[in-house]
Amino acid sequence: MSTETLNNFAKACAFVIFADGRIDVSELDSAKVLFEKYELDWFEGETLIKKYLDSFIDASEEEHTDSTDQEISLGNLELEGIDSFEVLKDLATIIVSDGEVAYGEVEVIHLLTEAFGLDPIFASLALLAAVANKPNLKFNLETGE
């Protein structure tokens, strides 16, 4: 795996973890499982995730807005040698790992779909797959506007 792939994977995980404005231990644990699944170095990955989380927190504090208003640039998150749709589905499982789905988290999956260069329909498919495997989810789909 290239350093760029590791970086992009960590950035995507951090973006999902921060999507609801909280950093939940269950979400970090889920990220570790994904790093192992794709045979990526978790020691390095955890360091990168924490670095990205710090930068996302700093950016959101500077803007003094809620998480749905912030525009954090993801750029192109190409994952060399990894099926981006499979990763997107896995990232959606991080979103549901805390038992709740918020509007900002749905938005994040759409932004990641774009960053991975996938058709927008894949965002819905990834979210549906994650939700289907997690009964008793709470939904908070208020836009905050």
C-alpha positions, 0 to 999 in steps of 0.5 A: 500500500502506498503512503498516499492510500494510507493517508487517504484512508485515515482522512476518510475514517477521521472525517466519518468519525468527526461527522457528528461532532463527537469522537466516539470510542466505538467509532475509533474501534471500528476504524481499527477493524477497517485498517486490519481488514485492508491490511493497513498499518494501524499504528500509523493509521491511528496517528494519522486519524488523530492528526486529521481529527485535530485539524477538523476540530480546529477548523470547526472551532475557527468557523464557530458553526455547527458541523453541517455548515463546515466545508472541509475539503477532502479533495480526491481520496483515491484508494489505490488497489482498494475497492472504494465502494467496499470502503464506503460501505465499511465507513457507513458502518462506522456511522451506525456503530454508535447507534445513531445516524445524524444528518451530518453523517449522511452528508459526509457519506455523500462527500466521501462518495464524491471524493472516491470518484463514485456515482452518487447512488453509491452513497445511498447503497452504502448507507442502506447496507449499514442500516440494514445490519443495525436494528434499533437505530436512532435517526436525527435527520434535522438539517440544523438550518 
